[in-house]
Amino acid sequence: MAADEYFESNNKLKLVVFTSLFPHPGQPNAGLFIRERMFRVGRQLPLVVVAPVPWFPLQKVLRYWRPHFRPDAPYHENQQGFEVYHPRFFSVPGIFKFLDGFFMALGSLPTLWKLKKQFDFKIIDAHFAYPDGYAAGILGKWLKIPVTITLRGTEARLARSSLYRYFLNKAMNRATKIFSVSDSLRKVAIEIGIPEGKTLVVGNGVDLDKFYRIDRLEARKKLQLSNTAPVLVSVGGLCERKGFHRVMDCLPVLISSYPDIQFLIIGGASAEGDWTEKLKQQAAELNLAKHVRFLGVLPPDHLKTPLSAADVFVLATRNEGWANVFLEAMACGLPVVTTDVGGNAEVINHEALGKLVPFDDQRALSTAINYALANNWNREEIIDYAHKNSWGQRVTTLAEEFTKIAAQSSEQTAQYK
């Protein structure tokens, strides 16, 4: 469907999803969790995505040293029937990142102005409070449109800086509603001065059409894994925060109990960096070549194979909001071992689902992995928990909230006419 036809064919409440973290041909795996959530909302309420990308004159030069730095994105594309725009905004790496919020708003204004005339959207729905939510707040003021912000995990770290705490407070005070993917993030908003009644927890869900358990032996055959080897699996961007290196540090101890243990690493370069070579070097230095396999980036509908082949999902992450990947692993029957940070305890909220350990405690992590491998888990119970966290209710809640916000905005506008 052509863009003009799409804009003219819908008479319902319309949204603009505003986020700088969204998949595009240069970064096909960035922000998949946002697309998964909002395209499902888009089946009920028409939406267009505005996903601004950072730019400054010398960034192509930096790619000689950092090949994955700010990959190019098309200005416009169609994804799964939804229009997606990638306006550029001025952004100098490093110490000037605190200016990103304002320049993101300025760079996105022409696109939003054009969409306001064509698409007549009623809400700007931003993801991440800074810089995206801050920019959306400015755009909402300029265009006289209500704004919602979804907190997704970076806010807890940014709130520790007085400068960014100010930006977060400004962004969230401008917004009409603050959604958070976990209660821990909702508490961050309240701690910096946002009224509790303005916040609402709407966690992420799991796509049960893509994530389900397949035959374990068949999955292992596809991956050329032994039928008897204990198998760990981690999925995520290969950056420091996700902690693949912390899991790898546990392997020499675990090998003494499980000589044929295998660790499957699934992922690649991310917006937070690319530790691929560091991790491969670490595996070589620890003599783990026979125990660690890098499977690279896999499409979401291919992940059920390694997840079904594994025994335990492990992620020694520094911070998470609400990690979709936990539910995806559990939908395939895997218990989860992870760190007790961010919203992880809200997902792994019962001992029947896995083990939580203190962050950066290698001994506790090794012990928990060892326990998870030795324990006789009720995998049907784990799968059932994942099924209770599918997308249906979450999307219904979001659609209802957006409808209320638009109705209230219309009433307020009518009062001043």
C-alpha positions in Angstrom: 0.0 0.0 0.0 1.4 3.4 -1.0 1.9 5.9 1.8 -0.8 8.3 0.6 -3.3 5.4 0.5 -2.3 4.3 4.0 -2.8 7.8 5.4 -6.2 8.2 3.7 -7.6 4.7 4.5 -7.9 5.0 8.3 -10.3 7.1 10.3 -9.4 5.8 13.8 -7.2 7.4 16.5 -3.8 7.6 14.9 -0.4 7.5 16.6 3.2 8.5 15.8 5.7 6.1 17.5 8.8 8.1 18.2 12.1 6.3 19.0 15.7 6.4 17.9 16.1 2.7 18.5 14.3 0.9 15.7 15.3 -1.7 13.1 16.4 -0.6 9.7 18.6 -2.2 6.9 21.8 -0.9 8.5 20.7 -2.2 12.0 18.2 -5.0 11.4 18.2 -6.1 15.1 18.0 -2.8 16.8 14.9 -2.1 18.8 13.0 -5.3 17.8 11.2 -5.3 21.2 9.8 -1.8 20.4 8.6 -2.9 16.9 7.1 -6.1 18.3 5.1 -4.2 20.8 4.0 -1.2 18.8 3.2 -3.1 15.5 0.8 -5.1 17.6 -0.8 -1.9 18.8 -0.9 -0.9 15.2 -3.3 -3.7 14.4 -5.9 -1.8 16.6 -4.8 1.8 16.1 -3.2 3.1 12.9 0.4 4.3 13.5 3.4 5.7 11.7 7.0 5.3 13.1 9.4 8.2 13.2 12.8 6.8 14.1 15.4 9.6 14.0 19.0 8.7 13.3 22.1 10.7 14.6 24.3 12.4 12.1 27.3 14.7 12.0 29.7 15.6 9.1 32.6 13.4 10.0 30.9 10.2 11.1 31.8 8.3 7.8 35.5 9.0 8.7 35.0 7.3 12.1 33.8 4.2 10.4 37.3 3.5 9.2 38.1 2.7 12.9 34.6 1.7 14.0 32.9 -0.1 11.0 29.5 -0.4 12.8 29.3 3.2 14.0 26.0 4.7 13.1 25.1 2.6 10.0 23.2 4.4 7.3 19.4 4.2 7.3 16.9 5.0 4.4 14.9 8.2 5.0 11.7 6.2 4.4 10.7 2.5 4.3 7.7 0.3 4.8 7.9 -2.5 7.4 5.2 -5.1 7.7 2.7 -2.6 6.1 3.7 0.3 8.4 5.3 3.5 7.2 8.7 4.2 8.9 10.6 7.5 8.6 14.3 8.1 9.6 14.9 11.8 9.8 18.5 12.9 10.6 19.4 15.0 13.6 22.7 16.6 14.5 24.6 14.6 17.1 28.3 14.9 18.0 29.6 11.7 19.8 31.0 12.0 23.3 30.6 15.0 25.6 27.9 16.7 23.6 25.4 13.9 23.9 23.4 16.0 26.4 22.3 18.1 23.4 20.7 15.1 21.6 17.3 15.7 23.0 16.9 19.2 21.5 18.6 18.4 18.2 16.4 15.3 17.8 13.3 17.4 18.2 14.6 20.0 15.7 15.7 17.4 13.1 12.4 15.5 13.4 10.1 18.6 13.2 9.8 18.8 9.4 8.8 15.1 9.3 6.3 15.4 12.1 4.8 18.6 10.6 4.3 16.9 7.3 2.7 13.8 9.0 0.4 16.0 11.0 -1.1 17.3 7.8 -1.1 14.0 6.0 -1.9 11.5 8.8 -3.5 13.8 11.5 -2.0 11.8 14.4 -3.3 12.6 17.9 -0.6 11.3 20.1 3.2 11.1 20.0 4.3 7.8 21.7 8.0 8.0 22.7 10.2 5.1 23.8 13.0 5.8 26.3 12.8 9.0 28.3 16.0 10.5 27.0 16.8 11.7 24.4 13.6 10.4 22.7 11.0 11.3 25.4 12.6 14.7 25.9 12.5 15.4 22.2 8.9 14.2 22.0 7.9 16.6 24.8 9.3 19.5 22.8 7.6 18.3 19.6 4.3 17.8 21.5 4.5 21.4 22.8 5.3 22.8 19.3 2.5 20.7 17.6 0.1 20.9 20.5 -0.2 17.1 20.7 -0.2 15.0 23.9 2.9 12.8 24.5 3.3 9.4 26.2 6.7 8.0 27.2 7.6 4.3 27.8 10.5 3.8 30.2 12.6 0.9 29.0 15.7 0.6 31.2 18.3 3.4 30.5 16.4 5.7 32.8 17.8 4.1 36.0 21.4 4.7 34.9 20.7 8.3 33.6 18.9 9.2 36.8 22.2 8.9 38.7 23.5 12.0 36.8 22.2 15.4 38.0 22.2 16.7 34.4 20.3 13.8 32.9 18.0 13.6 36.0 16.9 17.1 35.1 16.2 16.1 31.5 14.3 13.0 32.6 12.2 15.1 35.0 11.5 17.7 32.3 10.6 15.0 29.7 8.2 13.1 32.0 6.5 16.2 33.4 5.7 17.3 29.8 4.2 13.9 29.0 0.6 13.0 29.6 1.3 9.4 30.6 4.3 7.5 31.6 4.3 3.8 30.8 7.1 1.5 32.2 7.9 -2.0 31.2 8.7 -2.9 34.9 7.7 -1.6 38.3 11.4 -0.9 39.1 11.4 1.7 36.3 8.1 3.2 37.5 9.7 3.7 40.9 12.6 5.6 39.2 10.0 8.0 37.7 8.4 8.5 41.1 11.7 9.0 42.8 12.6 11.9 40.5 9.3 13.6 41.2 6.6 12.2 38.8 3.2 11.7 40.4 2.4 8.0 40.9 -1.0 8.4 39.3 0.7 9.4 36.0 2.5 6.1 35.7 1.4 2.7 34.6 3.3 -0.6 34.3 2.7 -2.4 31.0 5.3 -5.1 30.6 6.4 -6.7 27.4 5.0 -9.9 26.1 6.1 -13.0 24.2 5.2 -13.9 20.6 4.0 -17.5 20.9 3.8 -17.9 17.2 7.6 -17.6 17.0 8.7 -18.9 20.4 7.7 -22.5 21.3 9.5 -25.7 22.2 10.5 -28.0 19.4 11.9 -31.5 19.7 15.1 -31.2 21.8 17.0 -34.0 19.9 16.0 -32.6 16.5 17.1 -29.1 17.6 20.5 -30.4 18.7 20.9 -32.3 15.5 20.5 -29.1 13.5 23.1 -27.4 15.6 25.4 -30.5 15.6 25.3 -30.8 19.4 25.7 -33.9 21.4 22.5 -35.4 22.8 24.0 -35.5 26.3 26.1 -32.4 26.6 24.9 -29.7 29.1 24.1 -26.6 27.0 23.9 -23.0 28.1 22.5 -20.3 25.8 22.6 -16.5 25.9 21.0 -14.1 23.4 21.5 -10.3 23.1 23.7 -7.6 21.7 27.4 -8.4 22.1 28.2 -5.5 24.4 29.6 -5.2 28.0 26.2 -4.7 29.6 24.8 -8.1 28.6 27.6 -9.9 30.4 28.6 -12.8 28.0 32.1 -12.4 29.3 30.9 -12.9 32.9 29.3 -16.2 31.9 32.4 -17.3 30.1 34.5 -16.6 33.2 32.4 -19.3 35.0 33.1 -22.0 32.4 36.5 -23.2 33.6 35.0 -24.1 37.0 31.9 -25.6 35.5 34.0 -27.8 33.1 35.3 -29.7 36.1 31.7 -30.9 36.8 30.5 -30.9 33.2 33.5 -31.7 30.9 31.4 -31.5 27.7 29.5 -28.3 28.6 28.6 -26.0 25.7 27.8 -22.3 25.7 25.9 -20.9 22.7 26.3 -17.2 22.2 23.7 -15.6 19.9 24.0 -12.0 18.9 26.2 -9.4 17.2 27.1 -5.7 17.1 24.6 -3.5 18.9 24.0 0.2 19.5 26.0 -0.1 22.7 29.1 -1.5 21.0 30.5 -4.7 19.6 32.5 -7.1 21.8 32.6 -9.9 19.3 36.4 -10.0 19.0 36.9 -9.4 22.7 34.7 -12.4 23.5 36.4 -14.6 21.0 39.8 -13.6 22.4 38.6 -14.3 25.9 37.4 -17.8 24.8 40.8 -18.4 23.3 42.7 -17.2 26.4 40.6 -19.5 28.6 41.1 -22.5 26.3 37.3 -22.7 25.7 37.4 -23.2 21.9 35.6 -26.6 22.3 33.0 -25.2 24.7 31.9 -21.8 23.3 30.1 -21.4 20.0 29.3 -18.0 18.4 26.1 -18.5 16.3 25.9 -14.8 15.2 22.7 -12.9 14.8 19.6 -15.1 14.2 16.2 -13.9 13.0 13.6 -14.1 15.8 11.7 -17.0 14.2 15.0 -19.1 14.1 15.7 -18.7 17.8 13.5 -21.5 19.0 16.0 -24.0 17.6 18.9 -23.1 19.9 16.5 -22.3 22.8 14.9 -25.8 22.5 18.4 -27.4 22.2 19.6 -25.8 25.4 19.2 -26.7 29.1 19.5 -23.3 30.7 19.2 -19.7 29.6 21.8 -17.4 31.3 22.3 -13.6 31.0 24.7 -12.0 33.5 23.4 -8.5 32.6 24.3 -5.2 34.2 20.9 -3.8 33.8 17.5 -4.5 32.1 14.1 -2.9 32.1 12.0 -5.9 31.1 13.9 -8.4 29.1 11.7 -10.0 26.4 14.3 -12.7 25.9 13.6 -14.3 29.3 9.9 -14.9 28.3 11.1 -16.1 24.9 13.4 -18.6 26.5 10.8 -19.8 28.9 8.3 -20.2 26.1 10.8 -22.9 24.9 10.9 -24.5 28.3 14.1 -23.0 29.6 14.8 -22.0 33.2 16.6 -18.7 33.5 19.7 -17.7 35.5 20.3 -14.0 35.6 21.3 -11.1 37.7 19.1 -9.4 40.3 19.1 -6.0 38.5 16.4 -3.7 37.0 13.2 -5.5 36.3 14.7 -9.1 36.2 13.1 -10.1 39.5 9.7 -9.1 38.1 10.1 -11.5 35.2 11.8 -14.3 37.1 9.4 -13.9 40.1 9.3 -17.5 41.4 12.0 -20.1 42.1 10.3 -22.5 39.7 11.3 -20.3 36.9 15.1 -19.9 37.5 17.7 -18.3 39.8 18.6 -14.7 40.5 22.1 -13.8 41.6 23.8 -10.5 42.7 25.4 -8.6 39.9 29.1 -9.2 39.3 29.4 -12.1 41.8 31.1 -14.8 39.7 31.0 -17.4 42.5 27.2 -16.9 42.9 26.7 -17.0 39.1 28.7 -20.3 38.8 26.8 -21.8 41.7 23.4 -20.8 40.2 24.3 -22.2 36.7 25.5 -25.5 38.4 22.2 -25.7 40.3 20.2 -25.0 37.2 22.0 -27.7 35.2 21.5 -30.3 38.0 17.9 -29.4 38.9 14.9 -31.3 37.5 12.8 -28.4 36.3 9.1 -28.6 35.6 9.4 -27.3 32.0 5.7 -27.4 31.4 5.2 -25.0 34.3 7.8 -22.7 32.8 6.1 -22.8 29.4 2.7 -22.1 31.0 4.1 -19.0 32.8 5.3 -17.7 29.4 1.9 -18.3 27.9 0.3 -16.2 30.6 2.5 -13.4 29.5 1.6 -13.2 25.9 0.9 -9.9 24.1 -2.9 -9.9 24.1 -3.7 -8.1 27.4 -0.8 -5.7 27.1 -1.8 -4.5 23.7 -5.5 -4.1 24.8 -4.3 -2.0 27.8 -2.2 0.3 25.6 -4.9 0.8 23.1 -7.4 1.7 25.9 -4.9 4.2 27.4 -4.2 5.9 24.1 -7.9 6.2 23.4 -8.5 7.8 26.8 -5.7 10.3 26.3 -6.9 11.3 22.9 -10.5 11.8 24.2 -9.3 13.9 27.1 -7.1 16.0 24.8 -10.1 16.6 22.4 -12.3 17.7 25.4 -9.7 20.1 26.5 -9.3 21.6 23.0 -13.1 21.9 22.7 -13.2 23.9 26.0 -10.9 26.6 24.6 -12.7 27.0 21.3 
